[in-house]
Amino acid sequence: MPELPDVEGFRQALMSCGRRRCVTDIDVRDTGVLRGVTTQRLRGQLKGKRLGKAWRHGKWLFVPMGDGCTLVCHFGMTGSLRCCARDEPIDVHDRIVLTIDDARSLRYRDQRKLQGVRLADENAVARILDALGPDALTVTQAEFLEVLTRRRATIKGALMDQSVIAGLGNLLCDEILWRAHVHPRIPARNLSEADLRRIHTAMGRVLGSAVRAGRVPPRRSWLTGRRNDDEPECPRCSRTLRSSRIAGRRTTWCPVCQA
């Protein structure tokens, strides 16, 4: 599933797609990814317009198009945004193709189509943001403690809740909690201030590396680089990793480092 680092990579791909980033043509190949907008309206709002300076909050990508209109993308479980050469063969999962500056091709690619693309005015953008917590990449330690201190949910569930902290997904949460030596099943409100500060520090370091990689990197020195091994071992203490469902998702942790 695309998480904050992936979406930041999609933002950078969009910003690098053409010198002027002018949309000269639009091909909606599958209307199943359109959310609250028709193909005709999407073409009318985007064709001939310049893609503005894209910005991200959590897993959402916002692209100003002028006149108070914003192109909004959410990538669900399998979505991505790719800048390609115009003559590169179309992938079967390329749902929307924008021709940029008559030379490049910006493609919304998504296999499962759980989310998609919409147009939003300022009020609609505000409603999306109102439903989200602070962005995981920029949240201060004080804000982090404030939103988590009284949460009854497990710390894994609280971190994955986009209304609490925006941008973290399953892999990032497992990596962050392993780095912070915190068991994912502990209720957030049972953690000490020192525990939460340690989680915040680990989050910053993990996100810094992951954003530079444009993904959660499958490094062998990371928990997430071992979780799919036949017999996964902790990169830190070499004990066998454990796995179970927490907050509805497969969760991996070390029974020694996160006791």
N, C-alpha and C positions, 0 to 999 in steps of 0.2 A: 504494500500500500504506500503511495506517495506520502511522505511526511515533510516537515518543514524544510529540510535540506534539499529534497527533490524539487519542491515548489520554488525555492529560491533559485535553483538551477534552471527551471523553466522560465522564470522571470529574466534571468540573464540571457537565455537563448533568445527570447523575444526582443530584448533590447539590442541584441547584436544582429538581428535579422534585417539587413538592408541599411543603407545610409540614411534614407529619409523615413523609412518604415511606413510608406504610403500603401494602402490597400487598393490594388488595382483590379482585383477580381475575387469572388467568393464562390466556392463550390461546397454546398452543404450536401454531403454524400449520405448522411443518415440523420433524419430529423429526431431520432431517439435521444440525442444528446442536447436538444434544445429545451430550455426550461422557461416557460412563460413568454416565449418569443417565436414568431413565425419566421420561416426562411425569407419571405419578402421583406419583413421589417428589419431583419438582421442585415440583409444586403443594402437596404436603403440607408441604414445608420452607419455602415462601415465602408461601403465602396466609395473610393475617392478621398477617404479620410486618412489622417496620419495617426498611427498608434502612438499615444502619449507615453509619458514616463510611467512604466508599470510599477506597482508597489504591491507588497504582500502583507497579509496579516494571518498568522497561523498557516492553515493549509489553503487559504483563499488567495487568488490572484486578481488584482484590479487593474484595468487598463483604461485610463481616461481617453475619450474619443472626441471631446469638445461638446459645447452646447449642453453641459450638465449631464451628458450620457457617459456611462462607464460599461465597458465590456468586463464581465465577471466570469471567472473560470474556477470550477472546483473539480478535482481529479479523481474523487471517489477511491475505489480500490485499485484501478488499473490504468488510470488516465495519465497522459503526458502531453507536453507541448514541445514540438521539435522544429527547428529551423533547417530546412533542406534545400538543396539545389532544385530549381524548378523542374528539371527533367528527371529527377530521381523517381523511380517507380513508386506508384501509390501503394501503400500498405493496405491490406484488407481491413484493418481496424482504424484507418484514417477517416474520421467522421466529418471533420470540417477542414477545408484547405483554403487558406488565404494566400493569394499571390501578392508578394510584397515587392514594390519597385520594379515590377515586370521581370524580376530576375531570381528572386528567392521564393520559397514556399514555407509558410508557417502552418503547421499541421497539429490539430487537436486529435490525438490518437487515444482510443479507449476501447478495450475489449468488452468489458461488462456493462458499461453505460449506466452506472449507478448514480452519477452526478452529471455535470455537463456545463453548458455555456448559457449565459443569460445577459440581458441588458438591464441596467439599473440606473435610476435617477439618484439624486443626492439623498432623498428620503429612504429609498430602498437600500442604498449602501449603508446608511446609518443603522437601519434595522438589522442588517447582517452583522455589523460590528457590535451592536448592543447585545447580541446573543453570544458573543465570544468573550473569553477572558483575555487578559493581557498576553501579548505575543511572547512565546517562550524565549526568543532570542534577545529580547530587550527588557523583559520584566526585571525590575530591581529586586534586591533581596528583601527589602521591606514589603513590597507588594506581594512577593512570593509567600512570605510568612503570613501575611494578612489573609490571603485567599485560601490557604491550606490548614491553618491552625485548628479550625473548628469542624473540619470535614469528617463525617462519620464513615465515609467510604474508605476502602483500602487505599493505601498510598498509590498503588498501581492504578486503581480505578479513578482516583482523583486527578492524577497526572494526565490520564487519557481523556478526561472530560473536557471537551473544547470550551465549555462555558466557564471553566475554572482557569485553565492554562491553554492557550491556543497554539497548536502546531505539533504537539507530541503524539506519536503513534506507538504501536506495540513494541517495535524494535528499540526505538529510542528510550522508552521507559525502562525496558529490561536492562539496557546498557547503563543508564544513569543510576538506577538503584543498585546495580552490582558495583559500580564505581564508588558509590556512597556507603556501601556495606549495610544496606537497609533491606529487610525482607519485604517483598512486594505485597504480602497479605496483611501487614500491620495497618490498622486504621490510622488515617492521617492525623487525627486528633490525639492519638496516643504517642506521637513522636515528640521528642524534645525540640526546643529551639535549635540546639546544636545539630540534631539530626537534619532538620529542615535546611539549615544553613549549608550543611555538607551536601545535601541533595542539590541545592541551588548552584553551588560551586561545580559539582560534577556535571550538571546540566549545561552550564556555560562552556565547559571544556569539551564535552561531547559534541555539542552543537557547532562549536568553532571548527573542529576537525571535520565533522560531517558536511557542513556548508562548503568548506573548501573542496571536498570530494564530490559534492553534488548529490550525495546519497549517504545512507548509513554504510560505511565501508566495511567489507567482510574481512577485516584484519584478524589474524590469528591471535593477536594480543588483546582483542576485544571479546567480550562474552558473545556478542552477536556473530562473531566469526567462527564460533564453535558450536552454536546451538543445533545445527543440522547435521553434525557428525553422527555416525552410527553409535558411538559411545562417547558423548561429549564430556570433556574435562574442563574444569575451571582454568583459565589462563594464569591465574594467580597462585592457586594452591594445589592444582592438579587433581582435586577431588571430583568425583562424578557429579555432573550437573543434574538437577532435578527439573521436571517439567510438569505443569498442571494448568488447568484453566482458572484464571483469576480475572474478574471483571469481564467475563465472557470471551477472553482471548487466551490463546496458548501463551504461557508465561514460563520463562526459564530463569533459574537462579542457582546460586551455590549454597548448599546447606551448611557450609563452614563459614565462608566469608560473609554470608547474610543471615547468620543464625539469630 
